[in-house]
Amino acid sequence: MIKKQVLKNNVVLITQDDDSSKVATIGFYFSVGSRYEKEGEYGISHFTEHMLFKGTKTKSNKDISRIFDRMGGVTNAFTERENVSVYCSIPVEKKENFQIALDTICDLSENCIFPEEDFEKERGVVENEIFAVEDDPDDSSMDEIARRIWPDQDISRTITGTIDDVENITREQMVSWYEDYIVHGELVVIAAGKIDEGILVERLSKLSDKKESIEFYKNEHFPEKVMWQKGNFLVKASFNQEQVFVLFPLDWTLTYKDYLSLMVFDTITGDSMSSRLFLELRERLGLCYSVGSFFTTYENAGLWAAYLVCEKKNVVRASKALLAETCNLLEKEISQEEIDLALERIIGLETMNDVNSVFLMRRLWNFYSLGFDLMTTGEFINSIRMIGKNDIISFVRRLVDSSRRNLVVYGQKLSVFDRKKIMGEKNE
């Protein structure tokens, strides 16, 4: 059973209890991230997330690590454009583990001290991470895509910031940021697996007063409209292969039925070995090794993308094939057989993950952040079985609109001849 409650200090607590499980996962989600940052603050959310584990008023960084190591549990954190999360997953055969883990995450959320020596050391670690992102084709391509499709907007800023940004962040800035957005900001706590609701409510109620949580669609953190930039972009990079993306914007008023239709459509298109893109571009044409599709959602923006990775010598043919295949998504009607296969794949994956408390925590957060009803695995499976062919085709017609399509080719510099071929220009 899933339960949602708002505590007296405005902490939103969402629980999904499974008494048969031997594991508990607790996630703290704070409403902050790179989209909240202004000039002079770029990269501070991510840098602060790193520093959360460097010590509190009562625990050193070594103490924090050993607490979870002794349990055989894990703790981690991540920063996205619209949230920072700190979570742990622990075995709970020893009942005291749950209380100790919860106390520790609560401590990180209120009592960090940001030691000066560790602050400077971690600055170097974050800068190394920025270099690692720039060296990684997958990570850096997503940053390049965001810059092209949402130019000069907060949503397109890199999560880590630049080296110069991180060099200019001060400890005093971070302490203030932590107080505003972590200690006293919005907080949603999600617990899944074998949990103790009484312990959760008692401990979380002792936290400082938080800002009232803003629930999408009722209210918005970002009232400004996100502008989508249509066009074809060839972006030079030093990687050995070319990455090709065809992208379309998602309607920011995405309904739950739209979301389910999107999941089925994405599975049919590129998210499996029996998908159209895999069978056509890899198996039949042999143009690439990596090929597929994905979607990303934010509070009032999102995208769906088809992509492939190929050698430079194949980039013209591969780009044209990828564009043609996305056009065929409307011309070559989706069959009931494809829909049935996609539904069973999604249902199978959900069923297998029903025993994974980290997966359940993340699904609950995803649904909460999108303004959807919170569902158990069984409820979700029942709802997705209700999606029909007409729902999916109607959604695809709205999504795959050539007037809003983007093409991004990211990789080695191309010849003028190849550039014109990809862009559909005639040679003089």
N, C-alpha and C positions, 0 to 999 in steps of 0.2 A: 504494500500500500504506500502511496505517495501522500505526504502531508506537507502543507506550506503554512507557515505562521510568521507573524511580524512581532518581534519582541519589543519590550517597552523602550529599549534604546535604539529602535529602528533597524536592528539587524534582521534581515530576512533569512529565515531558516527553512530549508527544503530537505526533507528526509525521505529515503526509500529503504525501508527495513527489510532485511532477509535473514530471518533467524537461523536458517540452515547454513548460512555462509560462515566461513572461518576468517573472513577478511573484512576490514572496514576501510573506506576511503572518505577523507574529509577534505573538502576544497573551499578555500576562501577566495571569493571573486570581488575585486575592488574596481569600481568604475573610474578607471584612469588608464592612460596609454598614450601613444604618440599623437593621437588625434586631439588630445587635450592640450598639447604643448604649444607655446608661442615662441617667438624669436627670443633667443637667449636661454631657452629651456630644452631645446631639441635633444632628445636622447636621455632625458633625466628620468623618465619612468623606468626604462630598461636598466639604467645604471643603479637606480634605487632598488629595483628587484634583486640585483646582484648583491647589494650591501645588506639586505635583510638577514642574511645568514652569517654575518660577520660578528655577531655578538649582541646580547641584550644586557640589561642591568644586572641580571643574575646568571647568565650563561655565556661562555666563550663560544667561538665558532667551532672549536673542537668538541665542546659539550653537546652542541646541537647535533653534530654529525653522529656522535656516539650514542645519543638517545635512540636514534632510529636504527643504527647498526646493531645495537644490542637486541633489538626486537626482530631483526631480519626484515625490517620494513624499508620503505623508501620515502624520501621527501624531495620535492622539486618545486620549481616556479617557472613561470613564463610571462612574457609581456607581448601583448598584441596591440593593435591600433586603438582598441576601445576598452581593454581591460588588462589588469594584472592579476595573476592567480598564484597562490601558494597552496600546495596540497600535499597530503601524505596518504600512503596506502600501507596498512599494517596488519599483521596477523593478530587476532584477538582471542586466541585460546586462553591466554593470560588476560584476565579481565582488566588488570591495571594498565595494560598497554593503551587502551582507548583513552583513558583519562590523561595519561602522560603525554600521548601524542597531541591531544586537543589542547592541553595546557601549553605545549611548546609552540604550536601554530598561533595560539592567542598571544603568547609572549612576543613572537616575531611581528605581530600586527600592531603592537602598542609600545614596546619597550626597547626598540633597537637604539644603539648608542653611536653607531657609525664611527668607530675608532679612526683617528687621523691617519695612522700608519697604514691600516688596512684600506682606507679610502684611496690613498695614492697607489697602492699595489693593485687594487681592483680596477682602477682607471686603466692601467696597462692591460689587464685581462680583457676588459671591454673593448679596448682598441684592437687587441688581437682578434677578438670575435668579429669586429667590423671588417678587418682584412680577410678573415675566413669567409665571411659572407660574399665579399667582392670576388673571391677566388672560386666560389661555388656557383656553377651555372644555374642551378635550380633556384637558389635563394636570390641571387642578384637579378635574375630575369623577372622575378615577381616585383622587385622594386622598380625595375625599368618599365614594366607594364603599368604599374600604378602611376608613375610619372607621366606616361603618355596618355592614358585614358582619363585621368583626373588631374590635369595639369594645374599647378599653382594652387592646390587646395590642401587643407590639413590632412585629409584622408590619404593623400598620396605620399606623405612624408615617410621616410624610412624609420622603422621602429628603433633601430640602434642609434640613429643620428650619425653624423660624420665624425671623423677624427677631430677636426677643429671644434665641433660642438662639444664633444666629451672633454676635450682639453680645457674648455672654459667653464665647465660646471663646478661650482664651489660646494664645499661641505655644508655651508650655511644655507645655500639654496636647497640642498637635498633634505636637510632637517625640516625646513619649512614645507617642502613638497610632501614629505612623509606625514607630517602633522595634518596637512590639509586633506590629502587624498587617501591615506592609509588609516591613520588613527581616527580621524573624524569624518572621513568621506563615506560614500555609500558602500555597504558590505552585504553580499549575499553568501551565505554558507550553505553548502550542499554536502550531505552525508549519505552514503549508500553502502549496502552490505549489512553486516551484523553490527548494529549501532545501539547506543543507549540514549534514547531521546531525553530522558531525565537529566543525565549528565550534560548533554549538549545545551539544553535550555538553561540550566543552572550556571554553567561556566560562561556561556555567551552573554548572558544577562549582566555579567560583571564587567563587560567591556565598556569603554567610553561611549557616550552618546554619538550616534552616527547621523549623517544626513539621510533624510527620508529617501528611500530607493525610488527612482523614476522607472515606471513600468511602461515599456513600449507595447502597444501603440498609443496608450492613453496620454503619454507625454513623451517628449524627445529631449535627449541631451544635446543634439546638434540640429537646431531648427533651420540652418542654412541649407538650401538645396544643393545637392551634389551635381555638378555639370559633367556630362560625358562628352569626351572629345573624339569624334569619329575621324578615321583616317588610316593610312598605311604608313608604317614606320619601319625603317631599316636602321638598326642600332648596332654599332660596331663594338665588338668585344674580343678578347684575346683567347677565347676558348677554341678547341679543335673542331667542334661541331656547331652546326646552326640549329637554333631553336626557333620553331615557327608556331605562332599562336593566332587563332581566329577567335575573336572575342565579341560577346554581346552583353549589353547591360541587363541586369535583373530589375524588374519593377520593385521599387522600395516598399510598396504596399503589398508585398508578397503574402498571400493568404495561406492557410494550412493546406488547402487542396492544391494550390499552386506548388507549394513546397514538396508535397508528395509526388505530384506530376513531374516536377523537376528531378527528383531522385530516380524515378523510373526512366525518364528520358535520358538522363546522364548514364545510367547503367546500360541502356540499349546502345547509346552512341559510343562510349569510350571507356567505361569503367569495368570492363571485364574482357577475358580472352575470346568471348563469343560476340563482342561488340562490333558494330559496323566499321569503326575506324581501324580496329586491330585486324579484322579479317581482310579489309580492302587494302590499306596502306602498308601493312607489314606482311601479311600472309600472301596476298595475291600479287601486289606490286613489288614487294621487297625493298621499299624505299627507306626503311628506318628500323631501329630496334625499339626505341621508346615511342609510344603513341597512346593517346587517350584523351580524356576530358575530365573536367572538374568544375566545381562552382564554389564561390566564396560569398558570404553574406555579411553585411554590416547593418548598423541600425537603420540607415536610410539610403543604402546603396548596395550594390552587389554585381557580380559578373558570372557568366558561364563561359568557359573556354574549351576549345578543341586544340590539341597541340601535337607536335611531333618533334623528334630530334634526329638530325640526319647529317651526312657528310656534305661538305660544301659543294661537291660536284653534283649532288642530287637536289640542291635546295630549290631550284626553279621548278623542276618537275614535282617535287614534294609539296611545295607551296601551292601550286595550282591544283594538285590532287586533293589537298586538305580543304581548299576553298570550294572545290567542286563537291566534295562529300558533304560539307555543311549546307550547300545549296540543295543537295538531294534530300536533306532531312525533311523538306516540304514536298518535293516532287515525288520521291519514293516513299509512299505512305507507310507509316509504322504498322506492322502487322500484329494481329492478336497473339501469334506465336511468340514474337519478340517481347511483347508485354508480359505474357505469362512467364517466360523464362526470366525476365528481369525481376518480376515480383517474387518468384521463388528464390532467386539469388539474394535479394534484400532480406526477405523473411528468414532465410537460412543463416545469414550473417548476424541478424539481430538475435536469433535464437541462441547461437553459439556465444554471443557476447552478453547474454542475460546473466551469466555467472561472473562477469568481469565488472567489479564495482567501479573501477576507473572509467570504463566506457559508460556505465550508467550515470555517473556523476556528470560527465561531459555532455551526455544527451540531455539531461535535465537542465544544465546551464544553457545549452543551445536553444532549447524550446522556450525557456524563461526569457532569454535575451531577445528572441524573435516575437515574443508576445503570444505564443501558442499555449494551449492547455498542456499541463504536465501529465505524462502518460507512462504506464508500465509497459514492458515489452509486449505483453499480451494485448493491451489496448492499442498500442501502436500497430501491431500486426493486423488487428481487426480493421483499423482505419485504412491502412494501405491496401488491403484487399478490396476496399470499396471504390478505389480509383479505377475508372473505366477508360476505354480507348478514346472516347470523345473528349474527356477531361484532358488527356495527354496531348491530343492533336490540337485542341484549342489553345493550350498553353504554348506549344511549340510555335504555332502561328504568330503568337504575340511576341515570343522571344526572338525567333530567327528572322529579324527584320533587317534587310540589306542596307537600309538607310541609316542604321546605327552600328553597323559592323566595323570592327577594327581588325587590321592585320599587323602583327608585329613580328619581324624577323630579327633575331638577336644572335650575333656571332661574328665570324670573320668578315672582313671587308669584301664586298662583292664587286665584280666588274660593272662598268656602266651598262654593258649589254645585259647582264643578268639582272641588274636592278630594274631596268626598263621592262624586262620580261615579267618580273614579279609584279611590278606596278601596273602592268597592262598597257605600257606606252609603246608607241611605234618607234622603230629606229629610223633615223633620217638617212 
